Amino acid sequence: MNLTTELISGFWFWFAQLGYFSALLLALWSAPWKTILNTRQLQHLFLGATVALMLLWQMRAGISPGLGIHFLGVTVLTLMFGWNLAILSASMALVGSTLLGQEGWHSFAVNGLCTVVIPALVSYLILRLVEAKLPANFFIYLFLCAFLGAGVATLSGGLAMGFLLWISDVYPGTKIFQEYIQYLPLIMFPEGLLNGIIMTGMMVFYPDWIRTFDAKKYIDEQ
């Protein structure tokens, strides 16, 4: 769900600039920099996840510019690091993809809003809702926060991109639906499965890698 050419302009272009860079600045301000600087393991995890995400984003499919679909992986980052570090990590991955020529700099903020900020915030919102409304259970966390959360995050980012392309008169609504929107449900399940598999492995073998997962609360107290 990325723009590889300069498609969106005018009001909605500046709207995306404001939305993305406001979220990026808030993430920079709220990030736990002291913990990052003092924890070598967290530094390695953060940089490793960023590189892995950039490589994942090189695999994509699509017909028309701006209507491409690829795995996001942002939900895993959000559950591992929290929303702020997830936005920073995914933004760095987006910079890497842009430097490699997969994206255009003109569309950086639009891509950042739809593939980074919105999926990260949706994933975090689902996490907070689950924590507030449901009991602390290993499988509830896995299926609702990781599997379902990843699918809903992908759908949200995709609908946002489709809306921006439609409201900016880049493509007619029928073209956006036929080449893009109708395929979003098809990517939701594999996106959820990918995020769920990764999170399952970490929850079982490396629970200390996940900032939002308390193994004592979710496993030991059951």
TAVEN-V356212 format. One record per pair of residues at least 12 apart in sequence whose C-alpha atoms are under 6 Angstrom apart, sorted by the first residue. I is the first residue (numbers start at 0). J is the second residue. If there is no record, write none. Layout:
BEGIN
i=I j=J
i=I j=J
END
This chain:
BEGIN
i=0 j=66
i=0 j=67
i=0 j=68
i=1 j=65
i=1 j=67
i=1 j=110
i=2 j=65
i=3 j=102
i=3 j=103
i=4 j=103
i=5 j=105
i=15 j=108
i=15 j=109
i=16 j=108
i=19 j=108
i=19 j=112
i=26 j=83
i=30 j=83
i=49 j=88
i=49 j=92
i=53 j=92
i=66 j=179
i=73 j=119
i=74 j=122
i=74 j=149
i=75 j=194
i=77 j=119
i=78 j=211
i=79 j=209
i=79 j=210
i=80 j=210
i=82 j=119
i=86 j=115
i=89 j=115
i=113 j=156
i=113 j=160
i=114 j=156
i=117 j=156
i=118 j=152
i=118 j=156
i=121 j=152
i=122 j=148
i=122 j=152
i=126 j=144
i=135 j=217
i=136 j=217
i=137 j=217
i=145 j=194
i=145 j=195
i=146 j=191
i=146 j=195
i=149 j=191
i=150 j=187
i=150 j=190
i=150 j=191
END
